[in-house]
Amino acid sequence: MAGNNTFGEAVRDELQRLRYSAERASFILMRRVHPLVYRNYPVMADQPVELVHMVSELGIFGTLVAYVLFSALYTSSANSHPTELKM
């Protein structure tokens, strides 16, 4: 587990550990994404330009408000779309 992310078999172990804890309700299960790695030339002030491996990320953050007992969905919307490059 790193950065509050849990992968693979550790997901099951973590959920079993929190079986009767209120903290379990705060977990969000998502499909793991393996982004495309590509080679590019980043240009940054006072640094030499060289060919490196990079990953481009797009994060879509949204809001979902629902009442599970009555299967009622009150609102669902995308709120922001930050982008980031990682080397």
C-alpha positions in Angstrom: 0.0 0.0 0.0 1.4 3.4 -1.0 -0.1 6.8 -1.1 -3.3 5.4 0.4 -3.7 3.1 -2.6 -4.2 -0.6 -2.3 -3.7 -3.0 -5.2 -4.2 -6.7 -6.0 -4.7 -9.2 -3.1 -4.1 -6.5 -0.6 -7.5 -5.0 -1.4 -9.3 -8.1 0.0 -7.0 -8.2 3.0 -7.6 -4.5 3.8 -11.4 -4.8 3.5 -11.4 -7.9 5.8 -9.3 -6.0 8.3 -11.8 -3.2 8.4 -14.8 -5.6 8.2 -16.7 -4.0 11.2 -15.1 -0.6 11.1 -17.0 2.6 10.0 -13.8 3.5 8.1 -14.6 0.7 5.6 -17.4 2.9 4.2 -14.9 5.5 3.1 -13.2 3.2 0.6 -13.6 3.8 -3.1 -13.0 0.8 -5.4 -11.7 1.6 -8.9 -10.2 -0.2 -11.8 -6.4 0.2 -11.9 -5.2 2.2 -14.9 -2.0 1.4 -16.7 -1.2 4.6 -18.6 0.6 4.8 -21.9 4.3 5.6 -21.5 5.9 7.7 -24.3 9.2 9.4 -25.0 9.2 13.2 -25.3 11.5 16.2 -24.7 10.3 18.3 -21.7 11.5 21.9 -21.8 12.1 23.4 -18.4 14.0 26.5 -17.3 17.7 26.1 -16.5 17.7 22.4 -17.3 19.1 20.6 -20.3 16.6 19.2 -22.9 16.8 15.4 -23.2 14.6 12.6 -24.4 12.8 10.9 -21.4 9.9 8.6 -20.7 6.7 10.4 -19.7 3.1 9.6 -18.6 0.3 12.1 -19.2 -2.6 12.0 -16.6 -6.1 13.4 -16.8 -8.0 13.4 -13.6 -11.8 13.8 -13.7 -13.3 14.6 -10.3 -17.0 14.6 -9.7 -19.8 14.6 -7.2 -22.4 11.9 -6.6 -25.2 12.4 -4.1 -27.6 9.5 -3.7 -29.8 7.8 -1.1 -29.3 4.1 -1.3 -32.3 3.0 0.7 -34.7 4.4 -1.9 -32.4 4.1 -4.9 -32.6 7.8 -5.4 -29.9 9.7 -7.3 -30.0 13.4 -6.5 -27.0 14.7 -8.5 -24.1 13.4 -10.5 -21.6 15.8 -12.2 -18.0 16.2 -13.3 -16.5 19.2 -11.4 -12.8 19.5 -12.5 -10.3 18.1 -15.0 -6.7 18.6 -13.9 -3.9 17.4 -16.1 -0.3 16.5 -15.2 2.8 15.1 -16.8 5.1 12.8 -14.9 8.6 11.7 -15.8 
